[in-house]
Amino acid sequence: MQLNSPITFTYLALLSWFYFVISAFVIKKRVSYRVSLGTGTQEHKGLEKLVRAHGNFSEYVLFGIVLLFACEQLGASTNYLHSLGLALIIGRVCHYIGMVYLKAPNLMRITGMTLTFYILITAPFAIFYLK
């Protein structure tokens, strides 16, 4: 079976690079705190935030990419696919910034989750419509 999903693959590549950057921040912080697994003690709040932001990113992006891929394979419009992909990228970046750098609750984190939920809510409707 030949897969033709250039839009999904573009967003997968972009999100993969961001995931790499997040991973590097976690590793750097773990090295500086000398913590090889988990977050260490309560005094390492910065590491705990990074680890959760990293985990949260991977949990939502994987599901979002699968939904984007399904929509593209079923023939969704280019504009709709880009709206899903951009919402996922912008949402995950906003959520990361809001989670790691700002005091909760904050607009960046709320915006990030709202954009992420956009793909989780609308893509299944598109899948049922297109199948």
Kinemage of the C-alpha trace (Angstrom):
@kinemage 1
@onewidth
@group {chain A} dominant
@subgroup {mainchain}
@vectorlist {calphas} color= white
{ca met a 1} P 0.000 0.000 0.000
{ca gln a 2} L 1.406 3.350 -1.079
{ca leu a 3} L 0.874 6.153 1.434
{ca asn a 4} L 0.523 9.645 0.065
{ca ser a 5} L 0.379 11.970 3.058
{ca pro a 6} L 2.716 14.896 2.427
{ca ile a 7} L 0.789 17.233 4.748
{ca thr a 8} L 0.794 14.819 7.683
{ca phe a 9} L 4.447 13.980 7.132
{ca thr a 10} L 5.349 17.693 7.116
{ca tyr a 11} L 3.690 18.268 10.494
{ca leu a 12} L 5.161 15.045 11.838
{ca ala a 13} L 8.646 16.264 10.923
{ca leu a 14} L 8.116 19.733 12.435
{ca leu a 15} L 6.668 18.299 15.652
{ca ser a 16} L 9.504 15.783 15.835
{ca trp a 17} L 12.049 18.590 15.852
{ca phe a 18} L 10.185 20.362 18.652
{ca tyr a 19} L 10.009 17.073 20.578
{ca phe a 20} L 13.788 16.765 20.201
{ca val a 21} L 14.268 20.274 21.643
{ca ile a 22} L 11.994 19.478 24.592
{ca ser a 23} L 13.902 16.219 25.164
{ca ala a 24} L 17.210 18.090 25.150
{ca phe a 25} L 15.900 20.522 27.805
{ca val a 26} L 14.858 17.604 30.015
{ca ile a 27} L 18.242 15.911 29.612
{ca lys a 28} L 20.125 19.145 30.319
{ca lys a 29} L 18.106 19.779 33.486
{ca arg a 30} L 18.522 16.151 34.652
{ca val a 31} L 22.278 16.401 34.181
{ca ser a 32} L 22.432 19.688 36.098
{ca tyr a 33} L 20.425 18.171 39.006
{ca arg a 34} L 22.179 14.799 38.708
{ca val a 35} L 18.842 13.002 38.331
{ca ser a 36} L 18.953 10.041 35.956
{ca leu a 37} L 15.305 8.985 36.184
{ca gly a 38} L 12.122 10.847 37.003
{ca thr a 39} L 12.282 14.250 38.655
{ca gly a 40} L 14.204 13.595 41.834
{ca thr a 41} L 12.953 15.427 44.888
{ca gln a 42} L 10.441 18.221 45.377
{ca glu a 43} L 13.248 20.782 45.230
{ca his a 44} L 13.606 20.160 41.479
{ca lys a 45} L 10.371 21.862 40.399
{ca gly a 46} L 11.915 23.039 37.126
{ca leu a 47} L 12.733 19.469 36.176
{ca glu a 48} L 9.279 18.258 37.150
{ca lys a 49} L 7.672 20.885 34.889
{ca leu a 50} L 9.928 19.945 31.978
{ca val a 51} L 9.276 16.217 32.390
{ca arg a 52} L 5.505 16.734 32.483
{ca ala a 53} L 5.570 19.128 29.523
{ca his a 54} L 7.623 16.540 27.616
{ca gly a 55} L 5.209 13.743 28.524
{ca asn a 56} L 2.158 15.845 27.781
{ca phe a 57} L 3.555 16.741 24.368
{ca ser a 58} L 4.143 13.111 23.429
{ca glu a 59} L 0.722 12.013 24.688
{ca tyr a 60} L -1.244 14.530 22.655
{ca val a 61} L 0.926 14.813 19.537
{ca leu a 62} L 0.886 11.096 18.811
{ca phe a 63} L -2.898 11.003 18.871
{ca gly a 64} L -3.145 14.245 16.886
{ca ile a 65} L -0.818 12.979 14.160
{ca val a 66} L -2.827 9.756 13.833
{ca leu a 67} L -6.029 11.793 13.433
{ca leu a 68} L -4.368 14.090 10.886
{ca phe a 69} L -3.107 11.075 8.961
{ca ala a 70} L -6.551 9.457 8.936
{ca cys a 71} L -8.166 12.643 7.650
{ca glu a 72} L -5.559 13.001 4.925
{ca gln a 73} L -5.908 9.372 3.844
{ca leu a 74} L -9.678 9.802 3.645
{ca gly a 75} L -9.352 12.840 1.376
{ca ala a 76} L -9.938 15.835 3.665
{ca ser a 77} L -9.294 19.206 2.060
{ca thr a 78} L -5.836 20.732 2.148
{ca asn a 79} L -7.105 23.757 4.089
{ca tyr a 80} L -8.719 21.562 6.738
{ca leu a 81} L -5.587 19.427 7.079
{ca his a 82} L -3.442 22.527 7.528
{ca ser a 83} L -5.890 23.886 10.115
{ca leu a 84} L -5.445 20.648 12.080
{ca gly a 85} L -1.665 20.601 11.707
{ca leu a 86} L -1.204 24.261 12.591
{ca ala a 87} L -3.560 23.961 15.557
{ca leu a 88} L -1.509 21.033 16.816
{ca ile a 89} L 1.839 22.803 16.413
{ca ile a 90} L 0.714 26.160 17.800
{ca gly a 91} L -1.274 24.473 20.548
{ca arg a 92} L 1.609 22.322 21.706
{ca val a 93} L 4.101 25.216 21.634
{ca cys a 94} L 1.711 27.471 23.582
{ca his a 95} L 1.017 24.707 26.092
{ca tyr a 96} L 4.729 24.042 26.571
{ca ile a 97} L 5.487 27.720 27.182
{ca gly a 98} L 2.540 28.044 29.544
{ca met a 99} L 3.462 24.915 31.452
{ca val a 100} L 7.208 25.484 31.787
{ca tyr a 101} L 7.700 29.250 31.917
{ca leu a 102} L 4.501 30.798 33.269
{ca lys a 103} L 2.607 30.547 36.520
{ca ala a 104} L -0.600 28.499 36.243
{ca pro a 105} L -3.271 29.127 35.268
{ca asn a 106} L -2.269 31.221 32.263
{ca leu a 107} L -3.551 32.125 28.813
{ca met a 108} L -0.774 30.295 26.934
{ca arg a 109} L -1.581 26.974 28.573
{ca ile a 110} L -5.341 27.441 28.084
{ca thr a 111} L -4.800 28.431 24.438
{ca gly a 112} L -2.558 25.426 23.946
{ca met a 113} L -5.133 22.986 25.251
{ca thr a 114} L -7.955 24.674 23.338
{ca leu a 115} L -6.063 24.342 20.048
{ca thr a 116} L -5.105 20.763 20.850
{ca phe a 117} L -8.704 19.894 21.677
{ca tyr a 118} L -9.744 21.414 18.332
{ca ile a 119} L -8.073 18.536 16.506
{ca leu a 120} L -9.274 15.923 19.027
{ca ile a 121} L -12.887 17.072 18.670
{ca thr a 122} L -13.205 17.985 14.988
{ca ala a 123} L -11.066 15.310 13.301
{ca pro a 124} L -13.269 12.379 14.399
{ca phe a 125} L -16.295 14.140 12.867
{ca ala a 126} L -14.351 14.566 9.638
{ca ile a 127} L -13.356 10.893 9.699
{ca phe a 128} L -16.960 9.756 10.069
{ca tyr a 129} L -18.044 12.174 7.340
{ca leu a 130} L -15.308 11.153 4.884
{ca lys a 131} L -15.259 7.382 5.375
